[in-house]
């Protein structure tokens, strides 16, 4: 029996002992977040034998992009390697792919920001982020989470999906008030390599929102198709 894979840090989740890893996800967090915010997502994907490495907010710490590039180049991490970005992390993930950063096999973009958001008090912010009471409580009591970041001026890179040459899965909440779904869908329109999935009742932090199980299942289906071919062949008839 192979030895269990070594842990990476507090924001790292590995496949169960005895199972072969099926790929690696590298998560770029959004405004105010840190990698640990994605614990529930990481544990769920690890249960399906995918390794997950969650990094911080690149707009707050530019060194995150260097760390992401190193993980993508790390031959000890199994492929396919998928870069996941949430909020402004989605813009940075797309930027790395547009720059042809080595090692990216696909992108998952969640809650793509499309414009400024007017901040309110904490109750308004946490309600805009997620409808999940568990995640609301986590953010409220997390000393490393930075409140108010959604309303701060940011200077993320320009979104150039026309330069991206890998499959893209775009996830968005239908009730996202931070980045309205109609605006996000208009950004993705016309890009044949992008598959969009919207979640009824979903808010901005779609990977950590009330339908997080459905979001994770959608990600797993995308990953399983990617493992077969970059053309994403259907596995089960009737599923898009």
Biotite code that builds the C-alpha atoms (Angstrom):
import biotite.structure as struc

atoms = struc.array([
    struc.Atom([0.000, 0.000, 0.000], chain_id="A", res_id=1, res_name="UNK", atom_name="CA", element="C"),
    struc.Atom([1.459, 3.437, -0.937], chain_id="A", res_id=2, res_name="UNK", atom_name="CA", element="C"),
    struc.Atom([2.329, 5.843, 1.856], chain_id="A", res_id=3, res_name="UNK", atom_name="CA", element="C"),
    struc.Atom([-0.175, 8.658, 2.411], chain_id="A", res_id=4, res_name="UNK", atom_name="CA", element="C"),
    struc.Atom([0.627, 11.858, 0.552], chain_id="A", res_id=5, res_name="UNK", atom_name="CA", element="C"),
    struc.Atom([2.321, 14.466, 2.733], chain_id="A", res_id=6, res_name="UNK", atom_name="CA", element="C"),
    struc.Atom([0.354, 17.434, 3.937], chain_id="A", res_id=7, res_name="UNK", atom_name="CA", element="C"),
    struc.Atom([1.196, 20.828, 2.456], chain_id="A", res_id=8, res_name="UNK", atom_name="CA", element="C"),
    struc.Atom([-0.177, 23.382, 4.923], chain_id="A", res_id=9, res_name="UNK", atom_name="CA", element="C"),
    struc.Atom([-3.380, 24.262, 6.732], chain_id="A", res_id=10, res_name="UNK", atom_name="CA", element="C"),
    struc.Atom([-5.070, 24.999, 3.378], chain_id="A", res_id=11, res_name="UNK", atom_name="CA", element="C"),
    struc.Atom([-4.201, 21.672, 1.802], chain_id="A", res_id=12, res_name="UNK", atom_name="CA", element="C"),
    struc.Atom([-6.375, 18.596, 1.365], chain_id="A", res_id=13, res_name="UNK", atom_name="CA", element="C"),
    struc.Atom([-5.281, 15.249, -0.052], chain_id="A", res_id=14, res_name="UNK", atom_name="CA", element="C"),
    struc.Atom([-6.968, 12.134, -1.378], chain_id="A", res_id=15, res_name="UNK", atom_name="CA", element="C"),
    struc.Atom([-7.839, 9.408, 1.170], chain_id="A", res_id=16, res_name="UNK", atom_name="CA", element="C"),
    struc.Atom([-5.079, 6.974, 2.019], chain_id="A", res_id=17, res_name="UNK", atom_name="CA", element="C"),
    struc.Atom([-4.928, 4.091, -0.415], chain_id="A", res_id=18, res_name="UNK", atom_name="CA", element="C"),
    struc.Atom([-6.525, 5.931, -3.338], chain_id="A", res_id=19, res_name="UNK", atom_name="CA", element="C"),
    struc.Atom([-4.630, 7.276, -6.337], chain_id="A", res_id=20, res_name="UNK", atom_name="CA", element="C"),
    struc.Atom([-4.982, 11.030, -6.750], chain_id="A", res_id=21, res_name="UNK", atom_name="CA", element="C"),
    struc.Atom([-7.070, 12.003, -9.773], chain_id="A", res_id=22, res_name="UNK", atom_name="CA", element="C"),
    struc.Atom([-5.757, 15.542, -10.244], chain_id="A", res_id=23, res_name="UNK", atom_name="CA", element="C"),
    struc.Atom([-4.937, 18.792, -8.466], chain_id="A", res_id=24, res_name="UNK", atom_name="CA", element="C"),
    struc.Atom([-6.960, 21.960, -7.902], chain_id="A", res_id=25, res_name="UNK", atom_name="CA", element="C"),
    struc.Atom([-5.198, 25.203, -7.015], chain_id="A", res_id=26, res_name="UNK", atom_name="CA", element="C"),
    struc.Atom([-7.588, 27.780, -5.558], chain_id="A", res_id=27, res_name="UNK", atom_name="CA", element="C"),
    struc.Atom([-7.054, 31.545, -5.686], chain_id="A", res_id=28, res_name="UNK", atom_name="CA", element="C"),
    struc.Atom([-9.220, 33.208, -3.040], chain_id="A", res_id=29, res_name="UNK", atom_name="CA", element="C"),
    struc.Atom([-11.199, 36.402, -3.481], chain_id="A", res_id=30, res_name="UNK", atom_name="CA", element="C"),
    struc.Atom([-11.270, 39.746, -1.737], chain_id="A", res_id=31, res_name="UNK", atom_name="CA", element="C"),
    struc.Atom([-10.826, 39.478, 2.025], chain_id="A", res_id=32, res_name="UNK", atom_name="CA", element="C"),
    struc.Atom([-10.469, 35.709, 1.959], chain_id="A", res_id=33, res_name="UNK", atom_name="CA", element="C"),
    struc.Atom([-7.648, 33.294, 2.763], chain_id="A", res_id=34, res_name="UNK", atom_name="CA", element="C"),
    struc.Atom([-7.110, 29.708, 1.684], chain_id="A", res_id=35, res_name="UNK", atom_name="CA", element="C"),
    struc.Atom([-8.653, 28.232, 4.807], chain_id="A", res_id=36, res_name="UNK", atom_name="CA", element="C"),
    struc.Atom([-12.043, 29.670, 3.843], chain_id="A", res_id=37, res_name="UNK", atom_name="CA", element="C"),
    struc.Atom([-12.221, 26.865, 1.270], chain_id="A", res_id=38, res_name="UNK", atom_name="CA", element="C"),
    struc.Atom([-11.888, 24.030, 3.779], chain_id="A", res_id=39, res_name="UNK", atom_name="CA", element="C"),
    struc.Atom([-15.323, 22.586, 3.112], chain_id="A", res_id=40, res_name="UNK", atom_name="CA", element="C"),
    struc.Atom([-14.778, 22.700, -0.665], chain_id="A", res_id=41, res_name="UNK", atom_name="CA", element="C"),
    struc.Atom([-11.292, 21.213, -0.283], chain_id="A", res_id=42, res_name="UNK", atom_name="CA", element="C"),
    struc.Atom([-12.440, 18.355, 1.922], chain_id="A", res_id=43, res_name="UNK", atom_name="CA", element="C"),
    struc.Atom([-15.304, 17.482, -0.398], chain_id="A", res_id=44, res_name="UNK", atom_name="CA", element="C"),
    struc.Atom([-13.090, 17.378, -3.508], chain_id="A", res_id=45, res_name="UNK", atom_name="CA", element="C"),
    struc.Atom([-10.384, 15.461, -1.630], chain_id="A", res_id=46, res_name="UNK", atom_name="CA", element="C"),
    struc.Atom([-12.967, 12.825, -0.733], chain_id="A", res_id=47, res_name="UNK", atom_name="CA", element="C"),
    struc.Atom([-13.295, 12.236, -4.485], chain_id="A", res_id=48, res_name="UNK", atom_name="CA", element="C"),
    struc.Atom([-9.491, 11.806, -4.645], chain_id="A", res_id=49, res_name="UNK", atom_name="CA", element="C"),
    struc.Atom([-8.548, 15.248, -5.927], chain_id="A", res_id=50, res_name="UNK", atom_name="CA", element="C"),
    struc.Atom([-5.781, 17.172, -4.197], chain_id="A", res_id=51, res_name="UNK", atom_name="CA", element="C"),
    struc.Atom([-6.652, 20.763, -3.322], chain_id="A", res_id=52, res_name="UNK", atom_name="CA", element="C"),
    struc.Atom([-4.233, 23.586, -2.545], chain_id="A", res_id=53, res_name="UNK", atom_name="CA", element="C"),
    struc.Atom([-5.958, 26.828, -1.546], chain_id="A", res_id=54, res_name="UNK", atom_name="CA", element="C"),
    struc.Atom([-4.014, 30.097, -1.624], chain_id="A", res_id=55, res_name="UNK", atom_name="CA", element="C"),
    struc.Atom([-4.890, 33.614, -0.519], chain_id="A", res_id=56, res_name="UNK", atom_name="CA", element="C"),
    struc.Atom([-6.159, 36.734, -2.259], chain_id="A", res_id=57, res_name="UNK", atom_name="CA", element="C"),
    struc.Atom([-3.766, 37.829, -5.050], chain_id="A", res_id=58, res_name="UNK", atom_name="CA", element="C"),
    struc.Atom([-5.080, 41.392, -4.960], chain_id="A", res_id=59, res_name="UNK", atom_name="CA", element="C"),
    struc.Atom([-3.961, 41.614, -1.336], chain_id="A", res_id=60, res_name="UNK", atom_name="CA", element="C"),
    struc.Atom([-0.767, 39.548, -1.676], chain_id="A", res_id=61, res_name="UNK", atom_name="CA", element="C"),
    struc.Atom([0.843, 39.460, -5.162], chain_id="A", res_id=62, res_name="UNK", atom_name="CA", element="C"),
    struc.Atom([3.188, 36.657, -4.070], chain_id="A", res_id=63, res_name="UNK", atom_name="CA", element="C"),
    struc.Atom([0.187, 34.333, -4.304], chain_id="A", res_id=64, res_name="UNK", atom_name="CA", element="C"),
    struc.Atom([0.655, 34.255, -8.082], chain_id="A", res_id=65, res_name="UNK", atom_name="CA", element="C"),
    struc.Atom([4.261, 33.089, -7.739], chain_id="A", res_id=66, res_name="UNK", atom_name="CA", element="C"),
    struc.Atom([3.151, 30.369, -5.331], chain_id="A", res_id=67, res_name="UNK", atom_name="CA", element="C"),
    struc.Atom([0.449, 29.277, -7.776], chain_id="A", res_id=68, res_name="UNK", atom_name="CA", element="C"),
    struc.Atom([2.996, 29.060, -10.600], chain_id="A", res_id=69, res_name="UNK", atom_name="CA", element="C"),
    struc.Atom([5.282, 26.937, -8.422], chain_id="A", res_id=70, res_name="UNK", atom_name="CA", element="C"),
    struc.Atom([2.440, 24.558, -7.595], chain_id="A", res_id=71, res_name="UNK", atom_name="CA", element="C"),
    struc.Atom([1.553, 24.277, -11.276], chain_id="A", res_id=72, res_name="UNK", atom_name="CA", element="C"),
    struc.Atom([5.184, 23.385, -12.017], chain_id="A", res_id=73, res_name="UNK", atom_name="CA", element="C"),
    struc.Atom([5.440, 20.923, -9.112], chain_id="A", res_id=74, res_name="UNK", atom_name="CA", element="C"),
    struc.Atom([5.778, 17.503, -10.737], chain_id="A", res_id=75, res_name="UNK", atom_name="CA", element="C"),
    struc.Atom([4.882, 15.759, -7.490], chain_id="A", res_id=76, res_name="UNK", atom_name="CA", element="C"),
    struc.Atom([1.313, 17.038, -7.829], chain_id="A", res_id=77, res_name="UNK", atom_name="CA", element="C"),
    struc.Atom([-0.787, 14.898, -10.169], chain_id="A", res_id=78, res_name="UNK", atom_name="CA", element="C"),
    struc.Atom([-2.532, 16.197, -13.260], chain_id="A", res_id=79, res_name="UNK", atom_name="CA", element="C"),
    struc.Atom([-4.738, 17.363, -14.644], chain_id="A", res_id=80, res_name="UNK", atom_name="CA", element="C"),
    struc.Atom([-4.048, 20.632, -12.842], chain_id="A", res_id=81, res_name="UNK", atom_name="CA", element="C"),
    struc.Atom([-6.975, 23.011, -12.633], chain_id="A", res_id=82, res_name="UNK", atom_name="CA", element="C"),
    struc.Atom([-6.760, 26.619, -11.508], chain_id="A", res_id=83, res_name="UNK", atom_name="CA", element="C"),
    struc.Atom([-9.824, 27.703, -9.519], chain_id="A", res_id=84, res_name="UNK", atom_name="CA", element="C"),
    struc.Atom([-10.536, 31.383, -8.882], chain_id="A", res_id=85, res_name="UNK", atom_name="CA", element="C"),
    struc.Atom([-13.286, 32.955, -6.793], chain_id="A", res_id=86, res_name="UNK", atom_name="CA", element="C"),
    struc.Atom([-14.294, 36.621, -7.044], chain_id="A", res_id=87, res_name="UNK", atom_name="CA", element="C"),
    struc.Atom([-11.174, 38.590, -8.065], chain_id="A", res_id=88, res_name="UNK", atom_name="CA", element="C"),
    struc.Atom([-9.273, 35.312, -7.797], chain_id="A", res_id=89, res_name="UNK", atom_name="CA", element="C"),
    struc.Atom([-11.172, 34.325, -10.962], chain_id="A", res_id=90, res_name="UNK", atom_name="CA", element="C"),
    struc.Atom([-9.678, 37.298, -12.810], chain_id="A", res_id=91, res_name="UNK", atom_name="CA", element="C"),
    struc.Atom([-6.174, 36.381, -11.676], chain_id="A", res_id=92, res_name="UNK", atom_name="CA", element="C"),
    struc.Atom([-6.701, 32.733, -12.621], chain_id="A", res_id=93, res_name="UNK", atom_name="CA", element="C"),
    struc.Atom([-7.832, 33.730, -16.102], chain_id="A", res_id=94, res_name="UNK", atom_name="CA", element="C"),
    struc.Atom([-4.855, 36.096, -16.342], chain_id="A", res_id=95, res_name="UNK", atom_name="CA", element="C"),
    struc.Atom([-2.401, 33.269, -15.606], chain_id="A", res_id=96, res_name="UNK", atom_name="CA", element="C"),
    struc.Atom([-4.079, 31.123, -18.260], chain_id="A", res_id=97, res_name="UNK", atom_name="CA", element="C"),
    struc.Atom([-4.074, 33.966, -20.799], chain_id="A", res_id=98, res_name="UNK", atom_name="CA", element="C"),
    struc.Atom([-0.351, 34.434, -20.135], chain_id="A", res_id=99, res_name="UNK", atom_name="CA", element="C"),
    struc.Atom([0.103, 30.721, -20.952], chain_id="A", res_id=100, res_name="UNK", atom_name="CA", element="C"),
    struc.Atom([1.465, 29.907, -17.513], chain_id="A", res_id=101, res_name="UNK", atom_name="CA", element="C"),
    struc.Atom([2.797, 26.356, -17.743], chain_id="A", res_id=102, res_name="UNK", atom_name="CA", element="C"),
    struc.Atom([0.828, 23.525, -16.198], chain_id="A", res_id=103, res_name="UNK", atom_name="CA", element="C"),
    struc.Atom([-2.763, 24.829, -16.436], chain_id="A", res_id=104, res_name="UNK", atom_name="CA", element="C"),
    struc.Atom([-5.081, 22.203, -17.916], chain_id="A", res_id=105, res_name="UNK", atom_name="CA", element="C"),
    struc.Atom([-8.380, 23.980, -17.180], chain_id="A", res_id=106, res_name="UNK", atom_name="CA", element="C"),
    struc.Atom([-9.972, 26.890, -15.325], chain_id="A", res_id=107, res_name="UNK", atom_name="CA", element="C"),
    struc.Atom([-12.888, 27.098, -12.912], chain_id="A", res_id=108, res_name="UNK", atom_name="CA", element="C"),
    struc.Atom([-14.125, 30.667, -12.438], chain_id="A", res_id=109, res_name="UNK", atom_name="CA", element="C"),
    struc.Atom([-16.615, 31.289, -9.609], chain_id="A", res_id=110, res_name="UNK", atom_name="CA", element="C"),
    struc.Atom([-18.418, 34.556, -8.900], chain_id="A", res_id=111, res_name="UNK", atom_name="CA", element="C"),
    struc.Atom([-16.548, 36.548, -11.549], chain_id="A", res_id=112, res_name="UNK", atom_name="CA", element="C"),
    struc.Atom([-16.665, 40.245, -10.525], chain_id="A", res_id=113, res_name="UNK", atom_name="CA", element="C"),
    struc.Atom([-18.137, 42.533, -13.181], chain_id="A", res_id=114, res_name="UNK", atom_name="CA", element="C"),
    struc.Atom([-18.083, 45.947, -11.525], chain_id="A", res_id=115, res_name="UNK", atom_name="CA", element="C"),
    struc.Atom([-17.926, 47.872, -8.253], chain_id="A", res_id=116, res_name="UNK", atom_name="CA", element="C"),
    struc.Atom([-20.078, 46.938, -5.302], chain_id="A", res_id=117, res_name="UNK", atom_name="CA", element="C"),
    struc.Atom([-21.357, 49.460, -2.785], chain_id="A", res_id=118, res_name="UNK", atom_name="CA", element="C"),
    struc.Atom([-20.387, 48.247, 0.693], chain_id="A", res_id=119, res_name="UNK", atom_name="CA", element="C"),
    struc.Atom([-22.790, 48.267, 3.587], chain_id="A", res_id=120, res_name="UNK", atom_name="CA", element="C"),
    struc.Atom([-22.481, 47.010, 7.131], chain_id="A", res_id=121, res_name="UNK", atom_name="CA", element="C"),
    struc.Atom([-21.270, 43.512, 7.961], chain_id="A", res_id=122, res_name="UNK", atom_name="CA", element="C"),
    struc.Atom([-24.761, 42.035, 7.940], chain_id="A", res_id=123, res_name="UNK", atom_name="CA", element="C"),
    struc.Atom([-25.255, 43.282, 4.384], chain_id="A", res_id=124, res_name="UNK", atom_name="CA", element="C"),
    struc.Atom([-21.878, 41.984, 3.259], chain_id="A", res_id=125, res_name="UNK", atom_name="CA", element="C"),
    struc.Atom([-22.226, 38.500, 4.689], chain_id="A", res_id=126, res_name="UNK", atom_name="CA", element="C"),
    struc.Atom([-25.758, 38.208, 3.260], chain_id="A", res_id=127, res_name="UNK", atom_name="CA", element="C"),
    struc.Atom([-24.439, 39.230, -0.163], chain_id="A", res_id=128, res_name="UNK", atom_name="CA", element="C"),
    struc.Atom([-21.650, 36.693, 0.072], chain_id="A", res_id=129, res_name="UNK", atom_name="CA", element="C"),
    struc.Atom([-23.571, 33.577, 1.054], chain_id="A", res_id=130, res_name="UNK", atom_name="CA", element="C"),
    struc.Atom([-26.968, 32.264, 2.089], chain_id="A", res_id=131, res_name="UNK", atom_name="CA", element="C"),
    struc.Atom([-25.387, 29.330, 3.919], chain_id="A", res_id=132, res_name="UNK", atom_name="CA", element="C"),
    struc.Atom([-25.701, 29.867, 7.693], chain_id="A", res_id=133, res_name="UNK", atom_name="CA", element="C"),
    struc.Atom([-22.673, 27.659, 8.366], chain_id="A", res_id=134, res_name="UNK", atom_name="CA", element="C"),
    struc.Atom([-20.459, 29.726, 6.085], chain_id="A", res_id=135, res_name="UNK", atom_name="CA", element="C"),
    struc.Atom([-21.925, 32.982, 7.373], chain_id="A", res_id=136, res_name="UNK", atom_name="CA", element="C"),
    struc.Atom([-20.918, 31.928, 10.897], chain_id="A", res_id=137, res_name="UNK", atom_name="CA", element="C"),
    struc.Atom([-17.447, 30.918, 9.739], chain_id="A", res_id=138, res_name="UNK", atom_name="CA", element="C"),
    struc.Atom([-16.796, 34.294, 8.119], chain_id="A", res_id=139, res_name="UNK", atom_name="CA", element="C"),
    struc.Atom([-18.266, 36.178, 11.075], chain_id="A", res_id=140, res_name="UNK", atom_name="CA", element="C"),
    struc.Atom([-15.978, 34.464, 13.574], chain_id="A", res_id=141, res_name="UNK", atom_name="CA", element="C"),
    struc.Atom([-12.863, 34.081, 11.387], chain_id="A", res_id=142, res_name="UNK", atom_name="CA", element="C"),
    struc.Atom([-10.114, 36.416, 12.681], chain_id="A", res_id=143, res_name="UNK", atom_name="CA", element="C"),
    struc.Atom([-8.145, 36.052, 9.424], chain_id="A", res_id=144, res_name="UNK", atom_name="CA", element="C"),
    struc.Atom([-11.033, 37.037, 7.175], chain_id="A", res_id=145, res_name="UNK", atom_name="CA", element="C"),
    struc.Atom([-10.964, 40.733, 6.248], chain_id="A", res_id=146, res_name="UNK", atom_name="CA", element="C"),
    struc.Atom([-14.359, 42.389, 6.379], chain_id="A", res_id=147, res_name="UNK", atom_name="CA", element="C"),
    struc.Atom([-15.236, 45.183, 3.975], chain_id="A", res_id=148, res_name="UNK", atom_name="CA", element="C"),
    struc.Atom([-12.852, 44.009, 1.245], chain_id="A", res_id=149, res_name="UNK", atom_name="CA", element="C"),
    struc.Atom([-15.660, 43.576, -1.286], chain_id="A", res_id=150, res_name="UNK", atom_name="CA", element="C"),
    struc.Atom([-16.203, 47.330, -1.291], chain_id="A", res_id=151, res_name="UNK", atom_name="CA", element="C"),
    struc.Atom([-12.558, 48.306, -1.656], chain_id="A", res_id=152, res_name="UNK", atom_name="CA", element="C"),
    struc.Atom([-11.114, 49.594, -4.910], chain_id="A", res_id=153, res_name="UNK", atom_name="CA", element="C"),
    struc.Atom([-9.113, 46.860, -6.605], chain_id="A", res_id=154, res_name="UNK", atom_name="CA", element="C"),
    struc.Atom([-6.982, 46.819, -9.727], chain_id="A", res_id=155, res_name="UNK", atom_name="CA", element="C"),
    struc.Atom([-7.197, 43.225, -10.966], chain_id="A", res_id=156, res_name="UNK", atom_name="CA", element="C"),
    struc.Atom([-5.899, 42.238, -14.402], chain_id="A", res_id=157, res_name="UNK", atom_name="CA", element="C"),
    struc.Atom([-8.049, 42.633, -17.496], chain_id="A", res_id=158, res_name="UNK", atom_name="CA", element="C"),
    struc.Atom([-10.099, 39.576, -18.362], chain_id="A", res_id=159, res_name="UNK", atom_name="CA", element="C"),
    struc.Atom([-8.848, 38.182, -21.705], chain_id="A", res_id=160, res_name="UNK", atom_name="CA", element="C"),
    struc.Atom([-10.802, 35.009, -22.284], chain_id="A", res_id=161, res_name="UNK", atom_name="CA", element="C"),
    struc.Atom([-9.944, 35.267, -25.980], chain_id="A", res_id=162, res_name="UNK", atom_name="CA", element="C"),
    struc.Atom([-6.360, 34.348, -25.048], chain_id="A", res_id=163, res_name="UNK", atom_name="CA", element="C"),
    struc.Atom([-7.316, 31.350, -22.905], chain_id="A", res_id=164, res_name="UNK", atom_name="CA", element="C"),
    struc.Atom([-6.748, 28.012, -24.650], chain_id="A", res_id=165, res_name="UNK", atom_name="CA", element="C"),
    struc.Atom([-7.948, 25.595, -21.977], chain_id="A", res_id=166, res_name="UNK", atom_name="CA", element="C"),
    struc.Atom([-11.492, 24.500, -21.026], chain_id="A", res_id=167, res_name="UNK", atom_name="CA", element="C"),
    struc.Atom([-13.290, 26.877, -18.658], chain_id="A", res_id=168, res_name="UNK", atom_name="CA", element="C"),
    struc.Atom([-16.096, 26.105, -16.224], chain_id="A", res_id=169, res_name="UNK", atom_name="CA", element="C"),
    struc.Atom([-17.847, 29.272, -15.042], chain_id="A", res_id=170, res_name="UNK", atom_name="CA", element="C"),
    struc.Atom([-20.012, 29.060, -11.910], chain_id="A", res_id=171, res_name="UNK", atom_name="CA", element="C"),
    struc.Atom([-22.293, 31.893, -10.832], chain_id="A", res_id=172, res_name="UNK", atom_name="CA", element="C"),
    struc.Atom([-25.123, 32.472, -8.383], chain_id="A", res_id=173, res_name="UNK", atom_name="CA", element="C"),
    struc.Atom([-28.401, 33.530, -9.961], chain_id="A", res_id=174, res_name="UNK", atom_name="CA", element="C"),
    struc.Atom([-29.043, 35.839, -6.970], chain_id="A", res_id=175, res_name="UNK", atom_name="CA", element="C"),
    struc.Atom([-25.550, 37.349, -6.859], chain_id="A", res_id=176, res_name="UNK", atom_name="CA", element="C"),
    struc.Atom([-25.961, 41.049, -5.986], chain_id="A", res_id=177, res_name="UNK", atom_name="CA", element="C"),
    struc.Atom([-22.212, 41.710, -5.911], chain_id="A", res_id=178, res_name="UNK", atom_name="CA", element="C"),
    struc.Atom([-21.772, 40.584, -9.502], chain_id="A", res_id=179, res_name="UNK", atom_name="CA", element="C"),
    struc.Atom([-25.215, 40.293, -11.161], chain_id="A", res_id=180, res_name="UNK", atom_name="CA", element="C"),
    struc.Atom([-25.569, 37.111, -13.172], chain_id="A", res_id=181, res_name="UNK", atom_name="CA", element="C"),
    struc.Atom([-26.736, 38.890, -16.333], chain_id="A", res_id=182, res_name="UNK", atom_name="CA", element="C"),
    struc.Atom([-23.512, 40.889, -16.429], chain_id="A", res_id=183, res_name="UNK", atom_name="CA", element="C"),
    struc.Atom([-21.375, 37.818, -15.849], chain_id="A", res_id=184, res_name="UNK", atom_name="CA", element="C"),
    struc.Atom([-23.129, 35.837, -18.571], chain_id="A", res_id=185, res_name="UNK", atom_name="CA", element="C"),
    struc.Atom([-22.620, 38.699, -21.020], chain_id="A", res_id=186, res_name="UNK", atom_name="CA", element="C"),
    struc.Atom([-18.873, 38.573, -20.297], chain_id="A", res_id=187, res_name="UNK", atom_name="CA", element="C"),
    struc.Atom([-18.763, 34.850, -21.044], chain_id="A", res_id=188, res_name="UNK", atom_name="CA", element="C"),
    struc.Atom([-20.973, 35.070, -24.157], chain_id="A", res_id=189, res_name="UNK", atom_name="CA", element="C"),
    struc.Atom([-19.204, 34.289, -27.402], chain_id="A", res_id=190, res_name="UNK", atom_name="CA", element="C"),
    struc.Atom([-16.403, 32.255, -25.841], chain_id="A", res_id=191, res_name="UNK", atom_name="CA", element="C"),
    struc.Atom([-16.903, 28.709, -27.065], chain_id="A", res_id=192, res_name="UNK", atom_name="CA", element="C"),
    struc.Atom([-14.464, 27.229, -24.558], chain_id="A", res_id=193, res_name="UNK", atom_name="CA", element="C"),
    struc.Atom([-16.510, 28.441, -21.578], chain_id="A", res_id=194, res_name="UNK", atom_name="CA", element="C"),
    struc.Atom([-19.279, 26.353, -20.054], chain_id="A", res_id=195, res_name="UNK", atom_name="CA", element="C"),
    struc.Atom([-21.491, 28.375, -17.703], chain_id="A", res_id=196, res_name="UNK", atom_name="CA", element="C"),
    struc.Atom([-23.537, 26.954, -14.837], chain_id="A", res_id=197, res_name="UNK", atom_name="CA", element="C"),
    struc.Atom([-25.820, 29.135, -12.726], chain_id="A", res_id=198, res_name="UNK", atom_name="CA", element="C"),
    struc.Atom([-27.273, 28.177, -9.345], chain_id="A", res_id=199, res_name="UNK", atom_name="CA", element="C"),
    struc.Atom([-30.813, 29.180, -8.463], chain_id="A", res_id=200, res_name="UNK", atom_name="CA", element="C"),
    struc.Atom([-30.768, 31.114, -5.213], chain_id="A", res_id=201, res_name="UNK", atom_name="CA", element="C"),
    struc.Atom([-26.976, 31.230, -5.304], chain_id="A", res_id=202, res_name="UNK", atom_name="CA", element="C"),
    struc.Atom([-25.141, 34.316, -4.085], chain_id="A", res_id=203, res_name="UNK", atom_name="CA", element="C"),
    struc.Atom([-21.606, 35.626, -4.659], chain_id="A", res_id=204, res_name="UNK", atom_name="CA", element="C"),
    struc.Atom([-19.437, 33.042, -2.858], chain_id="A", res_id=205, res_name="UNK", atom_name="CA", element="C"),
    struc.Atom([-20.864, 30.248, -4.978], chain_id="A", res_id=206, res_name="UNK", atom_name="CA", element="C"),
    struc.Atom([-18.369, 27.580, -3.852], chain_id="A", res_id=207, res_name="UNK", atom_name="CA", element="C"),
    struc.Atom([-19.288, 28.279, -0.224], chain_id="A", res_id=208, res_name="UNK", atom_name="CA", element="C"),
    struc.Atom([-22.964, 29.066, -0.669], chain_id="A", res_id=209, res_name="UNK", atom_name="CA", element="C"),
    struc.Atom([-26.131, 27.163, 0.246], chain_id="A", res_id=210, res_name="UNK", atom_name="CA", element="C"),
    struc.Atom([-25.928, 24.966, -2.907], chain_id="A", res_id=211, res_name="UNK", atom_name="CA", element="C"),
    struc.Atom([-22.258, 24.146, -2.212], chain_id="A", res_id=212, res_name="UNK", atom_name="CA", element="C"),
    struc.Atom([-22.895, 20.404, -2.618], chain_id="A", res_id=213, res_name="UNK", atom_name="CA", element="C"),
    struc.Atom([-24.327, 20.951, -6.095], chain_id="A", res_id=214, res_name="UNK", atom_name="CA", element="C"),
    struc.Atom([-21.444, 23.277, -6.946], chain_id="A", res_id=215, res_name="UNK", atom_name="CA", element="C"),
    struc.Atom([-18.915, 20.661, -5.812], chain_id="A", res_id=216, res_name="UNK", atom_name="CA", element="C"),
    struc.Atom([-20.716, 17.932, -7.784], chain_id="A", res_id=217, res_name="UNK", atom_name="CA", element="C"),
    struc.Atom([-20.639, 20.154, -10.876], chain_id="A", res_id=218, res_name="UNK", atom_name="CA", element="C"),
    struc.Atom([-16.903, 20.635, -10.399], chain_id="A", res_id=219, res_name="UNK", atom_name="CA", element="C"),
    struc.Atom([-16.328, 16.883, -10.034], chain_id="A", res_id=220, res_name="UNK", atom_name="CA", element="C"),
    struc.Atom([-18.274, 16.144, -13.225], chain_id="A", res_id=221, res_name="UNK", atom_name="CA", element="C"),
    struc.Atom([-16.176, 18.744, -15.061], chain_id="A", res_id=222, res_name="UNK", atom_name="CA", element="C"),
    struc.Atom([-12.958, 17.215, -13.691], chain_id="A", res_id=223, res_name="UNK", atom_name="CA", element="C"),
    struc.Atom([-13.948, 13.674, -14.611], chain_id="A", res_id=224, res_name="UNK", atom_name="CA", element="C"),
    struc.Atom([-14.703, 14.756, -18.183], chain_id="A", res_id=225, res_name="UNK", atom_name="CA", element="C"),
    struc.Atom([-11.403, 16.643, -18.317], chain_id="A", res_id=226, res_name="UNK", atom_name="CA", element="C"),
    struc.Atom([-9.545, 13.491, -17.304], chain_id="A", res_id=227, res_name="UNK", atom_name="CA", element="C"),
    struc.Atom([-10.977, 11.733, -20.351], chain_id="A", res_id=228, res_name="UNK", atom_name="CA", element="C"),
    struc.Atom([-10.137, 14.457, -22.851], chain_id="A", res_id=229, res_name="UNK", atom_name="CA", element="C"),
    struc.Atom([-9.726, 18.260, -23.107], chain_id="A", res_id=230, res_name="UNK", atom_name="CA", element="C"),
    struc.Atom([-12.810, 18.135, -25.374], chain_id="A", res_id=231, res_name="UNK", atom_name="CA", element="C"),
    struc.Atom([-14.877, 17.190, -22.279], chain_id="A", res_id=232, res_name="UNK", atom_name="CA", element="C"),
    struc.Atom([-16.757, 14.164, -23.624], chain_id="A", res_id=233, res_name="UNK", atom_name="CA", element="C"),
    struc.Atom([-20.039, 13.284, -21.978], chain_id="A", res_id=234, res_name="UNK", atom_name="CA", element="C"),
    struc.Atom([-19.856, 10.575, -19.315], chain_id="A", res_id=235, res_name="UNK", atom_name="CA", element="C"),
    struc.Atom([-23.586, 10.183, -18.652], chain_id="A", res_id=236, res_name="UNK", atom_name="CA", element="C"),
    struc.Atom([-26.186, 10.793, -21.356], chain_id="A", res_id=237, res_name="UNK", atom_name="CA", element="C"),
    struc.Atom([-28.631, 13.565, -20.524], chain_id="A", res_id=238, res_name="UNK", atom_name="CA", element="C"),
    struc.Atom([-26.018, 15.551, -18.556], chain_id="A", res_id=239, res_name="UNK", atom_name="CA", element="C"),
    struc.Atom([-24.566, 18.649, -20.194], chain_id="A", res_id=240, res_name="UNK", atom_name="CA", element="C"),
])
